[in-house]
Structure formats: C-alpha cells, structure tokens
C-alpha cells in the first residue's frame, strides 16, 4: 500500500512540474518569428533596401 502512494506522489509531482514550460514558449516564439520572416521575405528585403538606399543618398548629399 505504501508503494502505491509513493507511485501516486511521483505521478502527481511529474504532472505538476512545469519547469520546461519556459523552453517550450521560447521555441514557439522563435518558430513564429521564423515563419513570419519566411512569409514576408520579399517585403522585408525591399524595406531594408529602401532604408539603406536612403542612408546612402543622405550620405552622398552630405559628402559629395
């Protein structure tokens, strides 16, 4: 009888243990970010090119 209670306590402890939840959350957030980058790759590339183009033309006007 005592062994069964110990098994129940171990099972309950395992079910209540949430130490790995933080890792799962971080992995899910990374998956969502990677998926968004893949989906909007062309738009992100265009935006970055426009930003650097603006910076480049701004530098050219300051230092001819």
N, CA, C and O atoms as a CHARMM CRD file, in Angstrom:
* protein
*
  256
    1    1 UNK  N      0.82600  -1.19800   0.00000 PROA 1      0.00000
    2    1 UNK  CA     0.00000   0.00000   0.00000 PROA 1      0.00000
    3    1 UNK  C      0.86200   1.25100   0.00000 PROA 1      0.00000
    4    1 UNK  O      0.55100   2.23500  -0.67100 PROA 1      0.00000
    5    2 UNK  N      1.95000   1.20200   0.76100 PROA 2      0.00000
    6    2 UNK  CA     2.81800   2.35800   0.83300 PROA 2      0.00000
    7    2 UNK  C      3.48000   2.64100  -0.51800 PROA 2      0.00000
    8    2 UNK  O      3.69400   3.79700  -0.88200 PROA 2      0.00000
    9    3 UNK  N      3.80500   1.56600  -1.26300 PROA 3      0.00000
   10    3 UNK  CA     4.41400   1.71100  -2.57300 PROA 3      0.00000
   11    3 UNK  C      3.47800   2.43000  -3.53900 PROA 3      0.00000
   12    3 UNK  O      3.91800   3.26400  -4.33100 PROA 3      0.00000
   13    4 UNK  N      2.18400   2.10600  -3.47500 PROA 4      0.00000
   14    4 UNK  CA     1.21400   2.73200  -4.36300 PROA 4      0.00000
   15    4 UNK  C      1.10400   4.22400  -4.09300 PROA 4      0.00000
   16    4 UNK  O      0.98600   5.01600  -5.02800 PROA 4      0.00000
   17    5 UNK  N      1.14100   4.61300  -2.82800 PROA 5      0.00000
   18    5 UNK  CA     1.08300   6.03700  -2.50900 PROA 5      0.00000
   19    5 UNK  C      2.31100   6.76100  -3.04300 PROA 5      0.00000
   20    5 UNK  O      2.22300   7.89600  -3.51100 PROA 5      0.00000
   21    6 UNK  N      3.44500   6.09800  -2.96700 PROA 6      0.00000
   22    6 UNK  CA     4.66700   6.70200  -3.48100 PROA 6      0.00000
   23    6 UNK  C      4.57200   6.87500  -4.99100 PROA 6      0.00000
   24    6 UNK  O      4.97600   7.91000  -5.52200 PROA 6      0.00000
   25    7 UNK  N      4.04700   5.88100  -5.68200 PROA 7      0.00000
   26    7 UNK  CA     3.86700   5.98400  -7.13200 PROA 7      0.00000
   27    7 UNK  C      2.89900   7.11000  -7.46900 PROA 7      0.00000
   28    7 UNK  O      3.11900   7.85500  -8.42400 PROA 7      0.00000
   29    8 UNK  N      1.84100   7.23500  -6.69700 PROA 8      0.00000
   30    8 UNK  CA     0.88500   8.31400  -6.92900 PROA 8      0.00000
   31    8 UNK  C      1.53700   9.66700  -6.70300 PROA 8      0.00000
   32    8 UNK  O      1.31000  10.60300  -7.46900 PROA 8      0.00000
   33    9 UNK  N      2.34900   9.77700  -5.65200 PROA 9      0.00000
   34    9 UNK  CA     3.02900  11.03500  -5.38300 PROA 9      0.00000
   35    9 UNK  C      3.98800  11.40000  -6.50800 PROA 9      0.00000
   36    9 UNK  O      4.09200  12.56300  -6.89900 PROA 9      0.00000
   37   10 UNK  N      4.69000  10.38800  -7.02400 PROA 10     0.00000
   38   10 UNK  CA     5.62200  10.63600  -8.12800 PROA 10     0.00000
   39   10 UNK  C      4.85800  11.07800  -9.37100 PROA 10     0.00000
   40   10 UNK  O      5.26900  12.01500 -10.05500 PROA 10     0.00000
   41   11 UNK  N      3.76100  10.41400  -9.66000 PROA 11     0.00000
   42   11 UNK  CA     2.95000  10.78600 -10.82200 PROA 11     0.00000
   43   11 UNK  C      2.39300  12.20300 -10.67300 PROA 11     0.00000
   44   11 UNK  O      2.41500  12.98500 -11.62400 PROA 11     0.00000
   45   12 UNK  N      1.90500  12.52400  -9.50200 PROA 12     0.00000
   46   12 UNK  CA     1.38800  13.86700  -9.27100 PROA 12     0.00000
   47   12 UNK  C      2.48900  14.91500  -9.39100 PROA 12     0.00000
   48   12 UNK  O      2.27400  15.99100  -9.94800 PROA 12     0.00000
   49   13 UNK  N      3.65600  14.59400  -8.87000 PROA 13     0.00000
   50   13 UNK  CA     4.77800  15.52800  -8.96800 PROA 13     0.00000
   51   13 UNK  C      5.16900  15.75600 -10.42300 PROA 13     0.00000
   52   13 UNK  O      5.46800  16.88600 -10.80800 PROA 13     0.00000
   53   14 UNK  N      5.17300  14.70900 -11.23200 PROA 14     0.00000
   54   14 UNK  CA     5.50700  14.85900 -12.65200 PROA 14     0.00000
   55   14 UNK  C      4.46100  15.68100 -13.39100 PROA 14     0.00000
   56   14 UNK  O      4.80000  16.49700 -14.24800 PROA 14     0.00000
   57   15 UNK  N      3.19600  15.46700 -13.06300 PROA 15     0.00000
   58   15 UNK  CA     2.13200  16.21800 -13.72400 PROA 15     0.00000
   59   15 UNK  C      2.14600  17.70100 -13.32800 PROA 15     0.00000
   60   15 UNK  O      1.77600  18.56300 -14.12600 PROA 15     0.00000
   61   16 UNK  N      2.56400  17.98800 -12.11900 PROA 16     0.00000
   62   16 UNK  CA     2.57100  19.36600 -11.64700 PROA 16     0.00000
   63   16 UNK  C      3.85700  20.10800 -11.97600 PROA 16     0.00000
   64   16 UNK  O      3.93000  21.32600 -11.80900 PROA 16     0.00000
   65   17 UNK  N      4.86600  19.39200 -12.43800 PROA 17     0.00000
   66   17 UNK  CA     6.15500  20.00700 -12.76200 PROA 17     0.00000
   67   17 UNK  C      6.02900  20.80400 -14.05500 PROA 17     0.00000
   68   17 UNK  O      5.65900  20.25900 -15.09500 PROA 17     0.00000
   69   18 UNK  N      6.33900  22.09400 -13.98300 PROA 18     0.00000
   70   18 UNK  CA     6.24500  22.95000 -15.16700 PROA 18     0.00000
   71   18 UNK  C      7.58300  23.63000 -15.47000 PROA 18     0.00000
   72   18 UNK  O      7.61000  24.74900 -15.98200 PROA 18     0.00000
   73   19 UNK  N      8.66800  22.96700 -15.15900 PROA 19     0.00000
   74   19 UNK  CA     9.98300  23.57000 -15.34700 PROA 19     0.00000
   75   19 UNK  C     10.35600  23.71300 -16.81700 PROA 19     0.00000
   76   19 UNK  O     11.17600  24.57100 -17.14400 PROA 19     0.00000
   77   20 UNK  N      9.79400  22.91700 -17.71300 PROA 20     0.00000
   78   20 UNK  CA    10.13100  23.00000 -19.12800 PROA 20     0.00000
   79   20 UNK  C      9.22900  23.91900 -19.91900 PROA 20     0.00000
   80   20 UNK  O      9.40300  24.05700 -21.13000 PROA 20     0.00000
   81   21 UNK  N      8.27000  24.54800 -19.26900 PROA 21     0.00000
   82   21 UNK  CA     7.31400  25.38800 -19.96900 PROA 21     0.00000
   83   21 UNK  C      7.99800  26.59200 -20.59700 PROA 21     0.00000
   84   21 UNK  O      7.63600  26.98300 -21.70600 PROA 21     0.00000
   85   22 UNK  N      8.95800  27.18100 -19.93900 PROA 22     0.00000
   86   22 UNK  CA     9.65000  28.35000 -20.47700 PROA 22     0.00000
   87   22 UNK  C     10.37300  28.03700 -21.76600 PROA 22     0.00000
   88   22 UNK  O     10.38400  28.85600 -22.68400 PROA 22     0.00000
   89   23 UNK  N     10.97500  26.87100 -21.84900 PROA 23     0.00000
   90   23 UNK  CA    11.68900  26.46200 -23.05900 PROA 23     0.00000
   91   23 UNK  C     10.71600  26.29700 -24.21100 PROA 23     0.00000
   92   23 UNK  O     10.99900  26.71900 -25.33200 PROA 23     0.00000
   93   24 UNK  N      9.58200  25.69300 -23.94400 PROA 24     0.00000
   94   24 UNK  CA     8.57500  25.49200 -24.98500 PROA 24     0.00000
   95   24 UNK  C      8.07400  26.84000 -25.49400 PROA 24     0.00000
   96   24 UNK  O      7.89300  27.01400 -26.69900 PROA 24     0.00000
   97   25 UNK  N      7.85100  27.78100 -24.60500 PROA 25     0.00000
   98   25 UNK  CA     7.38400  29.10200 -25.01600 PROA 25     0.00000
   99   25 UNK  C      8.40300  29.79700 -25.90900 PROA 25     0.00000
  100   25 UNK  O      8.03800  30.39100 -26.92300 PROA 25     0.00000
  101   26 UNK  N      9.66300  29.72600 -25.54300 PROA 26     0.00000
  102   26 UNK  CA    10.71200  30.36500 -26.34300 PROA 26     0.00000
  103   26 UNK  C     10.79400  29.72000 -27.72100 PROA 26     0.00000
  104   26 UNK  O     10.92300  30.42000 -28.72500 PROA 26     0.00000
  105   27 UNK  N     10.72100  28.40900 -27.77900 PROA 27     0.00000
  106   27 UNK  CA    10.78200  27.70600 -29.06400 PROA 27     0.00000
  107   27 UNK  C      9.59100  28.09200 -29.93400 PROA 27     0.00000
  108   27 UNK  O      9.76000  28.32400 -31.13100 PROA 27     0.00000
  109   28 UNK  N      8.39900  28.16400 -29.36300 PROA 28     0.00000
  110   28 UNK  CA     7.21400  28.55200 -30.13800 PROA 28     0.00000
  111   28 UNK  C      7.33200  29.97400 -30.66000 PROA 28     0.00000
  112   28 UNK  O      6.95600  30.24000 -31.80200 PROA 28     0.00000
  113   29 UNK  N      7.84300  30.89100 -29.85400 PROA 29     0.00000
  114   29 UNK  CA     8.03600  32.27200 -30.30700 PROA 29     0.00000
  115   29 UNK  C      9.03500  32.31800 -31.45300 PROA 29     0.00000
  116   29 UNK  O      8.81300  33.02900 -32.43300 PROA 29     0.00000
  117   30 UNK  N     10.12800  31.57600 -31.34900 PROA 30     0.00000
  118   30 UNK  CA    11.11100  31.53900 -32.43100 PROA 30     0.00000
  119   30 UNK  C     10.51900  30.95900 -33.71000 PROA 30     0.00000
  120   30 UNK  O     10.81000  31.44800 -34.80100 PROA 30     0.00000
  121   31 UNK  N      9.70500  29.93800 -33.59100 PROA 31     0.00000
  122   31 UNK  CA     9.06600  29.34500 -34.76900 PROA 31     0.00000
  123   31 UNK  C      8.15500  30.35800 -35.44500 PROA 31     0.00000
  124   31 UNK  O      8.14300  30.45500 -36.67200 PROA 31     0.00000
  125   32 UNK  N      7.39900  31.10500 -34.67100 PROA 32     0.00000
  126   32 UNK  CA     6.50600  32.11900 -35.24000 PROA 32     0.00000
  127   32 UNK  C      7.31700  33.21400 -35.92900 PROA 32     0.00000
  128   32 UNK  O      6.95100  33.64800 -37.02100 PROA 32     0.00000
  129   33 UNK  N      8.40300  33.66700 -35.31700 PROA 33     0.00000
  130   33 UNK  CA     9.22900  34.71300 -35.91900 PROA 33     0.00000
  131   33 UNK  C      9.84500  34.22700 -37.22200 PROA 33     0.00000
  132   33 UNK  O      9.84000  34.95400 -38.21500 PROA 33     0.00000
  133   34 UNK  N     10.37100  33.01900 -37.23400 PROA 34     0.00000
  134   34 UNK  CA    10.97000  32.47000 -38.45800 PROA 34     0.00000
  135   34 UNK  C      9.90900  32.33300 -39.55200 PROA 34     0.00000
  136   34 UNK  O     10.17600  32.64400 -40.71300 PROA 34     0.00000
  137   35 UNK  N      8.72800  31.87800 -39.19600 PROA 35     0.00000
  138   35 UNK  CA     7.64900  31.74100 -40.18300 PROA 35     0.00000
  139   35 UNK  C      7.27200  33.09800 -40.76400 PROA 35     0.00000
  140   35 UNK  O      7.05800  33.21600 -41.97100 PROA 35     0.00000
  141   36 UNK  N      7.18800  34.12400 -39.91700 PROA 36     0.00000
  142   36 UNK  CA     6.86000  35.46300 -40.41400 PROA 36     0.00000
  143   36 UNK  C      7.94300  35.99800 -41.34400 PROA 36     0.00000
  144   36 UNK  O      7.64100  36.62500 -42.35900 PROA 36     0.00000
  145   37 UNK  N      9.19300  35.75100 -41.00000 PROA 37     0.00000
  146   37 UNK  CA    10.29400  36.20600 -41.85800 PROA 37     0.00000
  147   37 UNK  C     10.23400  35.49400 -43.20700 PROA 37     0.00000
  148   37 UNK  O     10.45500  36.11700 -44.24600 PROA 37     0.00000
  149   38 UNK  N      9.93900  34.20800 -43.20000 PROA 38     0.00000
  150   38 UNK  CA     9.84600  33.46300 -44.46300 PROA 38     0.00000
  151   38 UNK  C      8.67000  33.96600 -45.30200 PROA 38     0.00000
  152   38 UNK  O      8.79800  34.12900 -46.51600 PROA 38     0.00000
  153   39 UNK  N      7.53200  34.21100 -44.66300 PROA 39     0.00000
  154   39 UNK  CA     6.34600  34.66000 -45.38500 PROA 39     0.00000
  155   39 UNK  C      6.55600  36.05000 -45.98100 PROA 39     0.00000
  156   39 UNK  O      6.18000  36.29400 -47.12800 PROA 39     0.00000
  157   40 UNK  N      7.14800  36.95400 -45.21800 PROA 40     0.00000
  158   40 UNK  CA     7.29500  38.34100 -45.65900 PROA 40     0.00000
  159   40 UNK  C      8.71900  38.66000 -46.10700 PROA 40     0.00000
  160   40 UNK  O      9.16600  39.80100 -45.98500 PROA 40     0.00000
  161   41 UNK  N      9.42700  37.66800 -46.62200 PROA 41     0.00000
  162   41 UNK  CA    10.82700  37.84000 -47.01100 PROA 41     0.00000
  163   41 UNK  C     10.99400  38.95100 -48.05200 PROA 41     0.00000
  164   41 UNK  O     11.87700  39.79700 -47.90700 PROA 41     0.00000
  165   42 UNK  N     10.16400  38.96400 -49.09300 PROA 42     0.00000
  166   42 UNK  CA    10.29900  39.96600 -50.15300 PROA 42     0.00000
  167   42 UNK  C     10.03200  41.37300 -49.62200 PROA 42     0.00000
  168   42 UNK  O     10.75900  42.31000 -49.95200 PROA 42     0.00000
  169   43 UNK  N      9.00100  41.52100 -48.81100 PROA 43     0.00000
  170   43 UNK  CA     8.68300  42.82500 -48.25200 PROA 43     0.00000
  171   43 UNK  C      9.79300  43.32300 -47.32700 PROA 43     0.00000
  172   43 UNK  O     10.13100  44.50600 -47.34900 PROA 43     0.00000
  173   44 UNK  N     10.35500  42.43900 -46.52500 PROA 44     0.00000
  174   44 UNK  CA    11.43200  42.81800 -45.60500 PROA 44     0.00000
  175   44 UNK  C     12.67000  43.21500 -46.39100 PROA 44     0.00000
  176   44 UNK  O     13.33500  44.19200 -46.04700 PROA 44     0.00000
  177   45 UNK  N     12.99100  42.46100 -47.45000 PROA 45     0.00000
  178   45 UNK  CA    14.15000  42.78600 -48.28000 PROA 45     0.00000
  179   45 UNK  C     13.96900  44.14700 -48.94800 PROA 45     0.00000
  180   45 UNK  O     14.89700  44.95500 -48.98200 PROA 45     0.00000
  181   46 UNK  N     12.78400  44.39600 -49.47200 PROA 46     0.00000
  182   46 UNK  CA    12.50700  45.69000 -50.09800 PROA 46     0.00000
  183   46 UNK  C     12.61900  46.83300 -49.10100 PROA 46     0.00000
  184   46 UNK  O     13.17400  47.88300 -49.42300 PROA 46     0.00000
  185   47 UNK  N     12.10700  46.64400 -47.91800 PROA 47     0.00000
  186   47 UNK  CA    12.17600  47.67600 -46.88400 PROA 47     0.00000
  187   47 UNK  C     13.62400  47.97500 -46.50900 PROA 47     0.00000
  188   47 UNK  O     14.01200  49.13800 -46.39300 PROA 47     0.00000
  189   48 UNK  N     14.41700  46.93400 -46.32000 PROA 48     0.00000
  190   48 UNK  CA    15.82300  47.12900 -45.95700 PROA 48     0.00000
  191   48 UNK  C     16.57200  47.82100 -47.07900 PROA 48     0.00000
  192   48 UNK  O     17.39500  48.69900 -46.81900 PROA 48     0.00000
  193   49 UNK  N     16.30500  47.44300 -48.32700 PROA 49     0.00000
  194   49 UNK  CA    16.95700  48.10300 -49.46500 PROA 49     0.00000
  195   49 UNK  C     16.59600  49.58600 -49.53700 PROA 49     0.00000
  196   49 UNK  O     17.45500  50.42100 -49.81900 PROA 49     0.00000
  197   50 UNK  N     15.32700  49.91200 -49.28300 PROA 50     0.00000
  198   50 UNK  CA    14.92200  51.32600 -49.28500 PROA 50     0.00000
  199   50 UNK  C     15.58200  52.10000 -48.15400 PROA 50     0.00000
  200   50 UNK  O     16.00100  53.24200 -48.34500 PROA 50     0.00000
  201   51 UNK  N     15.67800  51.49500 -46.98800 PROA 51     0.00000
  202   51 UNK  CA    16.31000  52.16700 -45.84600 PROA 51     0.00000
  203   51 UNK  C     17.77300  52.44700 -46.14200 PROA 51     0.00000
  204   51 UNK  O     18.24400  53.56800 -45.95000 PROA 51     0.00000
  205   52 UNK  N     18.49900  51.42600 -46.61400 PROA 52     0.00000
  206   52 UNK  CA    19.91300  51.62800 -46.90400 PROA 52     0.00000
  207   52 UNK  C     20.12200  52.54400 -48.11200 PROA 52     0.00000
  208   52 UNK  O     21.11500  53.26800 -48.18100 PROA 52     0.00000
  209   53 UNK  N     19.19800  52.51100 -49.05000 PROA 53     0.00000
  210   53 UNK  CA    19.26900  53.44200 -50.18800 PROA 53     0.00000
  211   53 UNK  C     19.11300  54.87800 -49.70600 PROA 53     0.00000
  212   53 UNK  O     19.82400  55.77100 -50.16700 PROA 53     0.00000
  213   54 UNK  N     18.18900  55.10200 -48.78600 PROA 54     0.00000
  214   54 UNK  CA    18.00300  56.43900 -48.21800 PROA 54     0.00000
  215   54 UNK  C     19.21400  56.88500 -47.42600 PROA 54     0.00000
  216   54 UNK  O     19.60400  58.05100 -47.49000 PROA 54     0.00000
  217   55 UNK  N     19.80100  55.98800 -46.69400 PROA 55     0.00000
  218   55 UNK  CA    21.00200  56.32700 -45.92700 PROA 55     0.00000
  219   55 UNK  C     22.13900  56.66200 -46.87700 PROA 55     0.00000
  220   55 UNK  O     22.87200  57.62900 -46.66600 PROA 55     0.00000
  221   56 UNK  N     22.28200  55.86000 -47.92100 PROA 56     0.00000
  222   56 UNK  CA    23.35300  56.07000 -48.89200 PROA 56     0.00000
  223   56 UNK  C     23.19200  57.40700 -49.60400 PROA 56     0.00000
  224   56 UNK  O     24.17000  58.13600 -49.77300 PROA 56     0.00000
  225   57 UNK  N     21.97300  57.74000 -50.02300 PROA 57     0.00000
  226   57 UNK  CA    21.76400  59.01900 -50.71300 PROA 57     0.00000
  227   57 UNK  C     21.93200  60.18500 -49.74300 PROA 57     0.00000
  228   57 UNK  O     22.38400  61.25700 -50.14300 PROA 57     0.00000
  229   58 UNK  N     21.57600  59.99200 -48.48000 PROA 58     0.00000
  230   58 UNK  CA    21.78100  61.03500 -47.47500 PROA 58     0.00000
  231   58 UNK  C     23.24500  61.31200 -47.24200 PROA 58     0.00000
  232   58 UNK  O     23.64400  62.46600 -47.08500 PROA 58     0.00000
  233   59 UNK  N     24.05800  60.25600 -47.21700 PROA 59     0.00000
  234   59 UNK  CA    25.49700  60.42700 -47.04900 PROA 59     0.00000
  235   59 UNK  C     26.09500  61.10300 -48.28100 PROA 59     0.00000
  236   59 UNK  O     27.00000  61.92800 -48.16000 PROA 59     0.00000
  237   60 UNK  N     25.58800  60.75300 -49.47000 PROA 60     0.00000
  238   60 UNK  CA    26.09400  61.35800 -50.69900 PROA 60     0.00000
  239   60 UNK  C     25.81700  62.86000 -50.74000 PROA 60     0.00000
  240   60 UNK  O     26.62800  63.62400 -51.26400 PROA 60     0.00000
  241   61 UNK  N     24.67500  63.28900 -50.19000 PROA 61     0.00000
  242   61 UNK  CA    24.37800  64.72800 -50.19600 PROA 61     0.00000
  243   61 UNK  C     25.21200  65.45500 -49.16000 PROA 61     0.00000
  244   61 UNK  O     25.52300  66.63200 -49.34100 PROA 61     0.00000
  245   62 UNK  N     25.58100  64.79000 -48.08400 PROA 62     0.00000
  246   62 UNK  CA    26.41400  65.42600 -47.05900 PROA 62     0.00000
  247   62 UNK  C     27.87500  65.48000 -47.48700 PROA 62     0.00000
  248   62 UNK  O     28.56900  66.46300 -47.22800 PROA 62     0.00000
  249   63 UNK  N     28.33200  64.43300 -48.13300 PROA 63     0.00000
  250   63 UNK  CA    29.74100  64.33900 -48.52600 PROA 63     0.00000
  251   63 UNK  C     29.82000  64.05800 -50.02100 PROA 63     0.00000
  252   63 UNK  O     29.92000  62.90000 -50.42600 PROA 63     0.00000
  253   64 UNK  N     29.77700  65.11300 -50.85500 PROA 64     0.00000
  254   64 UNK  CA    29.75100  64.89900 -52.31500 PROA 64     0.00000
  255   64 UNK  C     31.04000  64.35700 -52.86400 PROA 64     0.00000
  256   64 UNK  O     31.15200  64.13400 -54.06900 PROA 64     0.00000
